[in-house]
Amino acid sequence: MGTPDHSLVMRIVGRDESALAELYDRYGSLVYGVALRVLRDVSAAEEVLQDIFHRLWNVAGRFDPARGSLPAWLAVTARHRAIDRLRQREPATDSETAAAEISLPFDLEEQVFRGHMLERIRAALARMPESQRKLVELAYFEGLTHTELAERTGEPLGTIKGRLRAAVASLRKEFGGLADSARK
Amino acid sequence: MNAHIQFAEDVDLLALGLLGEEDCAALRGHLETCAECRARFHEARALAALLALSSPPAEPSAGVRKQLLERLRAGRENATRDARAPKQEESRRAGFWGWTNLGWAVAAVILVAGAALMMEENRRVQGQVQSLQAEIAGKQQELDRTRAVLDLLRSTDTVHVHLISGSEPWPWPEGRVYYHPKKGLLFVGSHLPPLDPGMSYQLWCVSEGGTPASAGVFRPDAKGNAAVMMPLAKMAMSPKAFAVTVEADGGAQAPTGPQVMVGEQ
């Protein structure tokens, strides 16, 4: 097993480039995958990938591993940054700060376990009714508000909200026992 | 409708980033005063993070890594250059103070330098403490995992199943499953051939009725070795047989690819 994430983050605070390189090797494909899914453009996604790890280099001192999960921060920040780029708006640092406080009840540092958990997450999404899953993907990976979703799909706003709440409820049912420990 | 109920219903939407600005502002105001909604929001935010993590991983071009490291080095060189400039500026200004103010200037510089050194030392020590704390936490996690594995291996009730492949040339892929009905499962594989990009191995537990359930997706290391640990809480059945197949990255709901090895109790 490799060096724990929080040790590598501390080394980044000490300006150790090899620590950032190690985290890039560990999570680069995950971050790139998120950016590519939102942007659907290799060049733009690679720019976001580089920006996210450069950002980590600059803000590592503010990241507290006791309060937040690094892969969650990387994935959520990548999603925010990619959507900001998609919608041609300035990156918002408050969403990035909030992402540093997302705590996952499992860690994804160990590759085998990471593969297992990510497979579980994808399987949970695949089990959602198609109407819910499509809506979640439109909402989460295109950054549309529920009002914009209603306009895009032609569905009533109440229906949109109901399906999205149901989607989160199904994730809560799958991971709720684990997510209880994520509460602060 | 009761305002709290309305806010509680929108917490999940806020966590997904789906509320418009006006609704966001109102709900954020409510979260500051409602512990129940705040707890729900933190949970929903963690669940929303899982959505981001559900994206299939993809390999960027090798040039991105190189550019990133070059960017870091260029930033450090600029920072070093900028750090020297203010010091040159200070010594130039000191020339204008005149001899009558020199004593005060020297005293001020000594005080400032002393304070800066103390602050730097303090920051360095704090950094070391944090680093050690992080290391200790990491070591504890590793220790807990190691204990769980040893506990499983040492138990006299642990079932040991040997998975073999009959079709591959020597050294053929093989695996060993250590399964305990109250402790979970450990799979260790060896001589696993490397896979094409986009493919992974998937471990299956097969019930007495023949229904397979996924126990994990993995890729071997450069030496062809792999390990999967599945705690008891994640096992949905008592398996009677185990198999490994080749599937697309992310795994499959049921075995679809070629079987690499199999074994039964």
HADDOCK unambig.tbl for C-alpha pairs under 7 A between the chains (distance, minus, plus):
assign (segid A and resid 4 and name CA) (segid B and resid 138 and name CA) 5.90 0.50 0.50
assign (segid A and resid 6 and name CA) (segid B and resid 134 and name CA) 5.96 0.50 0.50
assign (segid A and resid 7 and name CA) (segid B and resid 131 and name CA) 6.56 0.50 0.50
assign (segid A and resid 7 and name CA) (segid B and resid 134 and name CA) 5.86 0.50 0.50
assign (segid A and resid 7 and name CA) (segid B and resid 135 and name CA) 5.92 0.50 0.50
assign (segid A and resid 10 and name CA) (segid B and resid 131 and name CA) 5.71 0.50 0.50
assign (segid A and resid 29 and name CA) (segid B and resid 57 and name CA) 4.98 0.50 0.50
assign (segid A and resid 29 and name CA) (segid B and resid 58 and name CA) 4.92 0.50 0.50
assign (segid A and resid 29 and name CA) (segid B and resid 59 and name CA) 5.16 0.50 0.50
assign (segid A and resid 29 and name CA) (segid B and resid 60 and name CA) 6.83 0.50 0.50
assign (segid A and resid 30 and name CA) (segid B and resid 57 and name CA) 4.60 0.50 0.50
assign (segid A and resid 30 and name CA) (segid B and resid 58 and name CA) 6.74 0.50 0.50
assign (segid A and resid 32 and name CA) (segid B and resid 57 and name CA) 6.91 0.50 0.50
assign (segid A and resid 32 and name CA) (segid B and resid 58 and name CA) 6.07 0.50 0.50
assign (segid A and resid 32 and name CA) (segid B and resid 60 and name CA) 6.64 0.50 0.50
assign (segid A and resid 33 and name CA) (segid B and resid 55 and name CA) 5.75 0.50 0.50
assign (segid A and resid 33 and name CA) (segid B and resid 56 and name CA) 5.64 0.50 0.50
assign (segid A and resid 33 and name CA) (segid B and resid 57 and name CA) 4.44 0.50 0.50
assign (segid A and resid 33 and name CA) (segid B and resid 58 and name CA) 4.79 0.50 0.50
assign (segid A and resid 34 and name CA) (segid B and resid 52 and name CA) 6.30 0.50 0.50
assign (segid A and resid 34 and name CA) (segid B and resid 55 and name CA) 5.38 0.50 0.50
assign (segid A and resid 37 and name CA) (segid B and resid 55 and name CA) 6.79 0.50 0.50
assign (segid A and resid 46 and name CA) (segid B and resid 60 and name CA) 6.56 0.50 0.50
assign (segid A and resid 46 and name CA) (segid B and resid 64 and name CA) 6.73 0.50 0.50
assign (segid A and resid 50 and name CA) (segid B and resid 64 and name CA) 6.57 0.50 0.50
assign (segid A and resid 50 and name CA) (segid B and resid 68 and name CA) 5.91 0.50 0.50
assign (segid A and resid 54 and name CA) (segid B and resid 68 and name CA) 6.93 0.50 0.50
assign (segid A and resid 72 and name CA) (segid B and resid 49 and name CA) 5.86 0.50 0.50
assign (segid A and resid 75 and name CA) (segid B and resid 52 and name CA) 5.62 0.50 0.50
assign (segid A and resid 75 and name CA) (segid B and resid 53 and name CA) 6.08 0.50 0.50
assign (segid A and resid 76 and name CA) (segid B and resid 49 and name CA) 5.97 0.50 0.50
assign (segid A and resid 76 and name CA) (segid B and resid 52 and name CA) 6.01 0.50 0.50
assign (segid A and resid 79 and name CA) (segid B and resid 52 and name CA) 6.77 0.50 0.50
assign (segid A and resid 102 and name CA) (segid B and resid 45 and name CA) 6.71 0.50 0.50
assign (segid A and resid 102 and name CA) (segid B and resid 46 and name CA) 5.62 0.50 0.50
assign (segid A and resid 103 and name CA) (segid B and resid 46 and name CA) 6.36 0.50 0.50
assign (segid A and resid 104 and name CA) (segid B and resid 46 and name CA) 6.20 0.50 0.50
assign (segid A and resid 112 and name CA) (segid B and resid 218 and name CA) 5.27 0.50 0.50
assign (segid A and resid 112 and name CA) (segid B and resid 227 and name CA) 6.69 0.50 0.50
assign (segid A and resid 112 and name CA) (segid B and resid 228 and name CA) 5.94 0.50 0.50
assign (segid A and resid 113 and name CA) (segid B and resid 228 and name CA) 6.83 0.50 0.50
assign (segid A and resid 115 and name CA) (segid B and resid 217 and name CA) 5.48 0.50 0.50
assign (segid A and resid 115 and name CA) (segid B and resid 218 and name CA) 5.95 0.50 0.50
assign (segid A and resid 116 and name CA) (segid B and resid 216 and name CA) 4.54 0.50 0.50
assign (segid A and resid 116 and name CA) (segid B and resid 217 and name CA) 5.25 0.50 0.50
assign (segid A and resid 118 and name CA) (segid B and resid 53 and name CA) 6.88 0.50 0.50
assign (segid A and resid 118 and name CA) (segid B and resid 54 and name CA) 6.16 0.50 0.50
assign (segid A and resid 119 and name CA) (segid B and resid 250 and name CA) 5.07 0.50 0.50
assign (segid A and resid 119 and name CA) (segid B and resid 251 and name CA) 6.29 0.50 0.50
assign (segid A and resid 121 and name CA) (segid B and resid 50 and name CA) 6.68 0.50 0.50
assign (segid A and resid 121 and name CA) (segid B and resid 54 and name CA) 5.88 0.50 0.50
assign (segid A and resid 122 and name CA) (segid B and resid 54 and name CA) 5.39 0.50 0.50
assign (segid A and resid 139 and name CA) (segid B and resid 18 and name CA) 6.87 0.50 0.50
assign (segid A and resid 140 and name CA) (segid B and resid 16 and name CA) 6.56 0.50 0.50
assign (segid A and resid 144 and name CA) (segid B and resid 18 and name CA) 6.54 0.50 0.50
assign (segid A and resid 145 and name CA) (segid B and resid 18 and name CA) 4.24 0.50 0.50
assign (segid A and resid 145 and name CA) (segid B and resid 19 and name CA) 5.58 0.50 0.50
assign (segid A and resid 145 and name CA) (segid B and resid 20 and name CA) 6.13 0.50 0.50
assign (segid A and resid 146 and name CA) (segid B and resid 18 and name CA) 5.56 0.50 0.50
assign (segid A and resid 146 and name CA) (segid B and resid 19 and name CA) 6.42 0.50 0.50
assign (segid A and resid 165 and name CA) (segid B and resid 12 and name CA) 6.41 0.50 0.50
assign (segid A and resid 165 and name CA) (segid B and resid 13 and name CA) 6.99 0.50 0.50
assign (segid A and resid 168 and name CA) (segid B and resid 12 and name CA) 6.81 0.50 0.50
assign (segid A and resid 171 and name CA) (segid B and resid 47 and name CA) 6.62 0.50 0.50
assign (segid A and resid 172 and name CA) (segid B and resid 47 and name CA) 6.95 0.50 0.50
assign (segid A and resid 179 and name CA) (segid B and resid 43 and name CA) 6.10 0.50 0.50
assign (segid A and resid 180 and name CA) (segid B and resid 43 and name CA) 6.96 0.50 0.50
assign (segid A and resid 182 and name CA) (segid B and resid 43 and name CA) 6.05 0.50 0.50
assign (segid A and resid 182 and name CA) (segid B and resid 46 and name CA) 6.99 0.50 0.50
assign (segid A and resid 183 and name CA) (segid B and resid 39 and name CA) 5.64 0.50 0.50
assign (segid A and resid 183 and name CA) (segid B and resid 42 and name CA) 5.78 0.50 0.50
assign (segid A and resid 183 and name CA) (segid B and resid 43 and name CA) 5.69 0.50 0.50
assign (segid A and resid 184 and name CA) (segid B and resid 39 and name CA) 6.58 0.50 0.50
